[in-house]
Amino acid sequence: MPFPIKVCAICSEEFELKPDKPGFANRCPECSASESNDPATKRRRDADERKTESEANEARRQAMRDLLYRKDS
């Protein structure tokens, strides 16, 4: 059984969509590999940024909890 032929969304080249292909189903292996090997997009955060983010996440969780589990009075 032949593999389906797809067209890459980035470079518009045709490729066979094989099982266990790394990356996205609409990108060829070359375009998928170039994106996954780019660690420069990750940025290091200092302690203040991590604390601010965790506080914001906790506030979001609390708000969702209040909305989902409040008793109708």
MDAnalysis code that builds the backbone (N, CA, C; Angstrom):
import MDAnalysis as mda
import numpy as np

u = mda.Universe.empty(219, n_residues=73, atom_resindex=np.repeat(np.arange(73), 3), trajectory=True)
u.add_TopologyAttr("name", ["N", "CA", "C"] * 73)
u.add_TopologyAttr("resid", np.arange(1, 74))
u.add_TopologyAttr("resname", ["MET", "PRO", "PHE", "PRO", "ILE", "LYS", "VAL", "CYS", "ALA", "ILE", "CYS", "SER", "GLU", "GLU", "PHE", "GLU", "LEU", "LYS", "PRO", "ASP", "LYS", "PRO", "GLY", "PHE", "ALA", "ASN", "ARG", "CYS", "PRO", "GLU", "CYS", "SER", "ALA", "SER", "GLU", "SER", "ASN", "ASP", "PRO", "ALA", "THR", "LYS", "ARG", "ARG", "ARG", "ASP", "ALA", "ASP", "GLU", "ARG", "LYS", "THR", "GLU", "SER", "GLU", "ALA", "ASN", "GLU", "ALA", "ARG", "ARG", "GLN", "ALA", "MET", "ARG", "ASP", "LEU", "LEU", "TYR", "ARG", "LYS", "ASP", "SER"])
u.atoms.positions = np.array([
    [0.841, -1.176, 0.000],
    [0.000, 0.000, 0.000],
    [0.888, 1.241, 0.000],
    [0.725, 2.117, -0.967],
    [1.572, 3.312, -1.034],
    [1.170, 4.330, 0.034],
    [2.146, 5.154, 0.400],
    [1.892, 6.204, 1.383],
    [1.219, 7.388, 0.687],
    [0.373, 8.135, 1.401],
    [-0.273, 9.292, 0.765],
    [0.750, 10.379, 0.426],
    [0.513, 11.041, -0.689],
    [1.376, 12.130, -1.137],
    [0.785, 13.437, -0.607],
    [1.596, 14.200, 0.084],
    [1.180, 15.485, 0.641],
    [2.041, 16.589, 0.040],
    [1.591, 17.827, 0.177],
    [2.342, 18.999, -0.271],
    [2.734, 19.784, 0.969],
    [4.007, 20.119, 1.074],
    [4.529, 20.841, 2.232],
    [3.935, 22.249, 2.278],
    [3.498, 22.661, 3.464],
    [2.916, 23.997, 3.635],
    [3.978, 25.085, 3.609],
    [5.246, 24.734, 3.824],
    [6.313, 25.718, 3.866],
    [6.962, 25.892, 2.491],
    [7.475, 24.783, 1.935],
    [8.242, 24.888, 0.696],
    [7.478, 24.411, -0.545],
    [6.258, 23.932, -0.400],
    [5.391, 23.479, -1.497],
    [5.952, 22.294, -2.264],
    [6.827, 21.515, -1.645],
    [7.344, 20.295, -2.266],
    [6.441, 19.122, -1.891],
    [6.330, 18.143, -2.786],
    [5.560, 16.943, -2.487],
    [6.424, 15.974, -1.692],
    [5.798, 15.245, -0.753],
    [6.495, 14.233, 0.025],
    [5.507, 13.148, 0.413],
    [6.041, 11.967, 0.740],
    [5.202, 10.861, 1.187],
    [5.023, 10.963, 2.694],
    [3.795, 10.876, 3.143],
    [3.496, 10.922, 4.569],
    [3.631, 9.507, 5.119],
    [4.749, 9.243, 5.761],
    [5.038, 7.916, 6.287],
    [4.741, 7.870, 7.777],
    [4.430, 6.683, 8.303],
    [4.206, 6.563, 9.740],
    [5.480, 6.910, 10.516],
    [5.317, 7.453, 11.700],
    [6.413, 7.837, 12.588],
    [7.306, 8.913, 11.990],
    [6.764, 9.737, 11.077],
    [7.517, 10.860, 10.523],
    [7.602, 11.938, 11.591],
    [8.788, 12.471, 11.860],
    [8.877, 13.534, 12.860],
    [8.283, 14.835, 12.333],
    [7.739, 15.640, 13.202],
    [7.228, 16.942, 12.808],
    [5.745, 16.917, 12.475],
    [5.310, 17.903, 11.723],
    [3.907, 18.066, 11.389],
    [3.538, 17.263, 10.150],
    [2.267, 16.900, 10.026],
    [1.810, 16.105, 8.889],
    [1.729, 16.931, 7.608],
    [1.714, 18.251, 7.708],
    [1.625, 19.069, 6.506],
    [2.957, 19.699, 6.132],
    [4.064, 19.199, 6.708],
    [5.407, 19.708, 6.384],
    [6.309, 18.546, 6.004],
    [7.181, 18.798, 5.041],
    [8.119, 17.754, 4.618],
    [9.160, 17.538, 5.726],
    [9.863, 16.416, 5.717],
    [10.840, 16.145, 6.775],
    [11.933, 17.208, 6.881],
    [12.345, 17.808, 5.764],
    [13.391, 18.838, 5.817],
    [12.899, 20.078, 6.557],
    [11.672, 20.512, 6.281],
    [11.135, 21.700, 6.956],
    [10.827, 21.413, 8.421],
    [10.383, 20.201, 8.732],
    [10.112, 19.835, 10.121],
    [11.397, 19.778, 10.929],
    [12.462, 19.257, 10.332],
    [13.730, 19.113, 11.044],
    [14.367, 20.461, 11.319],
    [14.250, 21.406, 10.398],
    [14.886, 22.702, 10.600],
    [14.239, 23.470, 11.745],
    [12.957, 23.298, 11.963],
    [12.282, 24.001, 13.051],
    [12.598, 23.362, 14.401],
    [12.677, 22.048, 14.462],
    [12.911, 21.389, 15.743],
    [14.353, 21.536, 16.218],
    [15.281, 21.869, 15.344],
    [16.679, 22.014, 15.731],
    [17.058, 23.449, 16.076],
    [16.084, 24.330, 16.257],
    [16.359, 25.740, 16.506],
    [16.121, 26.083, 17.980],
    [17.131, 25.892, 18.851],
    [16.935, 26.187, 20.271],
    [17.056, 27.666, 20.594],
    [17.354, 28.515, 19.627],
    [17.534, 29.943, 19.881],
    [16.225, 30.635, 20.228],
    [15.086, 29.996, 19.924],
    [13.808, 30.617, 20.238],
    [13.507, 30.561, 21.731],
    [14.111, 29.652, 22.453],
    [13.916, 29.573, 23.901],
    [14.687, 30.696, 24.559],
    [14.049, 31.344, 25.505],
    [14.671, 32.458, 26.192],
    [14.735, 32.123, 27.672],
    [15.854, 32.423, 28.288],
    [16.012, 32.169, 29.712],
    [15.287, 33.256, 30.493],
    [14.646, 32.839, 31.588],
    [13.898, 33.785, 32.407],
    [14.552, 33.892, 33.775],
    [14.475, 35.067, 34.350],
    [15.037, 35.230, 35.683],
    [13.972, 34.892, 36.731],
    [14.354, 34.953, 38.003],
    [13.477, 34.528, 39.088],
    [12.211, 35.380, 39.167],
    [12.325, 36.681, 38.918],
    [11.148, 37.555, 38.983],
    [10.117, 37.183, 37.921],
    [10.580, 36.893, 36.702],
    [9.657, 36.513, 35.639],
    [8.972, 35.188, 35.952],
    [9.731, 34.231, 36.480],
    [9.136, 32.936, 36.838],
    [8.105, 33.105, 37.946],
    [8.407, 33.936, 38.937],
    [7.478, 34.159, 40.043],
    [6.209, 34.847, 39.554],
    [6.362, 35.858, 38.707],
    [5.208, 36.573, 38.167],
    [4.328, 35.626, 37.354],
    [4.969, 34.803, 36.553],
    [4.208, 33.859, 35.728],
    [3.482, 32.830, 36.589],
    [4.140, 32.315, 37.623],
    [3.483, 31.324, 38.479],
    [2.327, 31.951, 39.246],
    [2.470, 33.219, 39.676],
    [1.366, 33.898, 40.354],
    [0.188, 34.106, 39.408],
    [0.468, 34.473, 38.177],
    [-0.595, 34.658, 37.195],
    [-1.293, 33.333, 36.909],
    [-0.525, 32.255, 36.800],
    [-1.123, 30.944, 36.558],
    [-1.989, 30.514, 37.736],
    [-1.536, 30.777, 38.946],
    [-2.323, 30.429, 40.126],
    [-3.624, 31.225, 40.151],
    [-3.563, 32.509, 39.779],
    [-4.780, 33.321, 39.724],
    [-5.744, 32.785, 38.666],
    [-5.210, 32.345, 37.526],
    [-6.064, 31.753, 36.490],
    [-6.717, 30.476, 36.986],
    [-5.936, 29.630, 37.646],
    [-6.493, 28.380, 38.171],
    [-7.583, 28.654, 39.204],
    [-7.352, 29.617, 40.076],
    [-8.338, 29.966, 41.096],
    [-9.614, 30.499, 40.452],
    [-9.483, 31.352, 39.442],
    [-10.656, 31.897, 38.759],
    [-11.446, 30.784, 38.072],
    [-10.764, 29.856, 37.434],
    [-11.449, 28.739, 36.780],
    [-12.151, 27.860, 37.819],
    [-11.472, 27.605, 38.932],
    [-12.064, 26.812, 40.009],
    [-13.336, 27.491, 40.518],
    [-13.266, 28.814, 40.718],
    [-14.427, 29.550, 41.211],
    [-15.589, 29.485, 40.216],
    [-15.266, 29.606, 38.926],
    [-16.323, 29.559, 37.918],
    [-16.938, 28.166, 37.786],
    [-16.100, 27.143, 37.859],
    [-16.599, 25.779, 37.648],
    [-17.325, 25.220, 38.859],
    [-16.853, 25.519, 40.040],
    [-17.365, 24.828, 41.231],
    [-18.138, 25.719, 42.185],
    [-18.521, 26.926, 41.774],
    [-19.269, 27.783, 42.688],
    [-20.687, 27.236, 42.836],
    [-21.250, 27.470, 44.008],
    [-22.614, 27.020, 44.245],
    [-23.580, 28.114, 43.823],
    [-24.613, 27.715, 43.135],
    [-25.625, 28.682, 42.723],
    [-26.500, 28.974, 43.927],
    [-26.454, 30.209, 44.398],
    [-27.212, 30.582, 45.599],
    [-28.374, 31.470, 45.242],
])
